[in-house]
Amino acid sequence: MDQLRFTGLNEDGTQLLMTATDGSRYAVPLTDGLRSAVRTSRTPGAEEASP
C-alpha cells in the first residue's frame, strides 16, 4: 500500500490533493463521511509534536 502525503485542497475545496512517494498524484473527494471520520478518530491532546 502506498503512503500518501497531503499536499493541499483543490480550488473549490471539495477534494484533498495527495501525492504518493513515487510522485503519483491523487484527488480524494472531501465528503461528509470523511470529515466525520477525521473528527472522531483524533484524540484530544494527541497532536503531533513539532520537531
C-alpha positions in Angstrom: 0.0 0.0 0.0 1.4 3.4 -1.0 1.8 6.1 1.6 0.1 9.4 0.6 1.1 12.9 1.7 -1.5 15.7 1.9 -0.4 18.5 -0.5 -3.4 20.8 -0.4 -7.0 21.3 -1.4 -8.3 21.8 -4.9 -9.5 25.2 -6.0 -13.1 24.9 -4.7 -12.1 23.0 -1.5 -14.0 19.8 -2.3 -11.1 17.5 -2.8 -7.9 16.6 -0.8 -4.9 16.7 -3.1 -2.4 13.9 -2.2 0.9 12.7 -3.5 2.4 9.2 -3.3 6.1 8.5 -2.7 6.5 7.7 -6.4 5.2 11.1 -7.4 1.7 9.9 -8.4 -1.0 12.5 -7.6 -4.5 11.8 -6.3 -7.6 13.8 -5.6 -9.8 12.4 -2.8 -13.4 13.7 -2.5 -13.9 15.6 0.8 -17.2 14.0 1.8 -19.2 14.4 5.0 -18.2 10.8 5.8 -14.5 11.6 5.5 -14.9 14.8 7.6 -16.7 12.8 10.3 -14.1 10.1 10.3 -11.2 12.5 10.7 -13.0 14.4 13.5 -13.9 11.3 15.5 -10.5 9.5 15.1 -8.5 12.2 16.7 -7.7 12.0 20.4 -7.7 15.4 22.2 -4.2 16.4 23.1 -2.6 13.9 20.8 -1.4 16.3 18.1 2.0 15.6 16.6 4.8 17.3 18.3 6.8 19.8 16.4 10.5 18.9 15.9 
